[in-house]
């Protein structure tokens, strides 16, 4: 049987690996002529000198202008004018009669709020649903309370935290 694979001579393989890339066949003529190198060098010098001329900048130190008075106007929806805003100041809270509520969750649909209401009722917590008017829509909050002092509301909060919820304590004070 005849082997048709081309065999490469070992001497030829060694010659290819030692072959220089930038060698000219004629040893008398250099690969890069000095004339070409001189032209490239003069062209680069010309580009550098032109760039110094074109990109000549006039640097000045920046002096900021004196500050002017800023006019800030805060706009808010007209709905908020009718609602009261609670600001908790310790002196006012100590002198006033406060009740505490615990907001367990707030839902966008009443169906979800009623499901949470049923779950909390089965745990003997006496929850109720309260409508919360936000700026763009109505929310249904599941609330617990009212509690007379912070101790009672914190005890109820611990019970709700144990079932995996994160309630918010809300305070309503009358002066």
DAVEN-V963200 format. One record per backbone hydrogen bond with DSSP energy under -1.0 kcal/mol. CO is the residue of the C=O (numbers start at 0). NH is the residue of the N-H. E is the energy in kcal/mol with one decimal. If there is no record, write none. Layout:
BEGIN
CO|NH|E + CO|NH|E
END
This chain:
BEGIN
8|12|-1.6 + 9|13|-1.5 + 10|14|-1.6 + 11|15|-1.6 + 12|16|-1.2 + 13|17|-1.2 + 32|36|-1.8 + 33|37|-2.3 + 34|38|-2.0 + 35|39|-2.2 + 36|40|-2.1 + 37|41|-2.4 + 38|42|-2.1 + 39|43|-2.1 + 40|44|-2.0 + 41|45|-2.1 + 42|46|-2.1 + 43|47|-2.1 + 44|48|-2.4 + 45|49|-2.2 + 46|50|-2.1 + 47|51|-1.8 + 48|52|-1.6 + 49|53|-2.9 + 50|54|-2.6 + 76|79|-1.2 + 77|80|-1.1 + 88|92|-2.6 + 89|93|-2.4 + 90|94|-1.5 + 91|95|-1.2 + 96|173|-2.3 + 98|171|-2.7 + 99|146|-3.0 + 100|169|-3.0 + 101|143|-2.2 + 102|167|-2.6 + 104|141|-2.8 + 106|139|-3.4 + 108|112|-1.3 + 109|113|-2.3 + 110|114|-1.6 + 111|115|-1.8 + 112|116|-2.2 + 113|117|-2.1 + 114|118|-1.9 + 115|119|-2.4 + 116|120|-2.1 + 117|121|-1.8 + 119|124|-1.4 + 120|123|-1.7 + 127|142|-3.2 + 129|140|-3.1 + 131|138|-3.1 + 136|133|-2.0 + 138|131|-3.4 + 139|106|-2.7 + 140|129|-2.8 + 141|103|-2.8 + 142|127|-2.1 + 143|101|-2.7 + 146|99|-2.7 + 148|152|-1.6 + 149|153|-2.3 + 150|154|-2.0 + 151|155|-2.1 + 152|156|-2.1 + 153|157|-2.0 + 154|158|-1.5 + 155|159|-1.9 + 156|160|-2.4 + 157|161|-1.7 + 159|164|-1.5 + 160|163|-1.7 + 167|102|-3.2 + 169|100|-3.1 + 171|98|-2.9 + 173|96|-2.3
END
